[in-house]
Structure formats: structure tokens, C-alpha cells
Amino acid sequence: MKIKILFFAMLFMAIACNKDDDSNSRDKFLATYGVVESCPGLNSSYDIIITTSAESNNTILINNFGETGTSVKATVSGNNLTVPNQTVNVSGTSVTLSGSGALSGSILNITYTVSALGGSANCSMVCTKK
């Protein structure tokens, strides 16, 4: 019986630690970044702001994604992020995007695919914490 109690106590502690890890992983992404973005035929520089999302401990919002003023949802695991397939409204046009990224020190690299109006493009962002 004591072994069972000890096992469940250790299991509970492991689960609780994982939740903290998700939150800590997310926190290191939270900042304002200067972005240099490259898409076919278009290069631009602008700022994004990454904030927390109330959805879960490992979800963030990338505000002003693609310099559109739009917020895009991403999930964080360690130093990596995933932009799940999602559709956002940009100036009355439905835009679908998905991608991934990695944070190394103060540099966040994101690659993503964007589709709208029957076409698609692969883009990359180099984001530097301000």
C-alpha cells in the first residue's frame, strides 16, 4: 500500500512539473521583436509582439503577423513553436497559414506557408528581441 501511495505521489509531481515547464517555455517567447521577413517578391521589416493566450499554458499569440495587424495562434514546446493550420481575416480576405519556428537566444526564426486567393507562398521571418 505504501508503494502505491508513493507511486501516485511521484506521478502527481511529474505531471505538475510538466505544466510548469509548458508555462516557462512560453514565457521566454514573450517580447516585442523586430522582424525581417522574406516572401517571394516581397521583403519587409516591422515589429511583432508575442503575448500569452488564455487558451492554455503553452499557447501564445503572435500579434501583427505578416505586418497585417492580425493575431496568429501558436503552441510552444521547449524552444520550438508550431503555428497550426488556421484561417485569419486580412482586410476582408480569408488567409490560411501554418508553420513552425525555433528560439535561440534572442533570435526567433519562423517559416510558414500562406495561402489566399488561389495561390500560396513560403515565407521566412527572422525576429530579434528588442
Secondary structure, 3 states (H helix, E strand, C coil): CHHHHHHHHHHHHHHHHHHHHHHHHHHCCCEEEEEEEEECCEEEEEEEEEEECCCCCCEEEEEEECCCCEEEEEEEECCEEEEEEEEEEECCEEEEEEEEEEEECCEEEEEEEEEECCEEEEEEEEEEEC
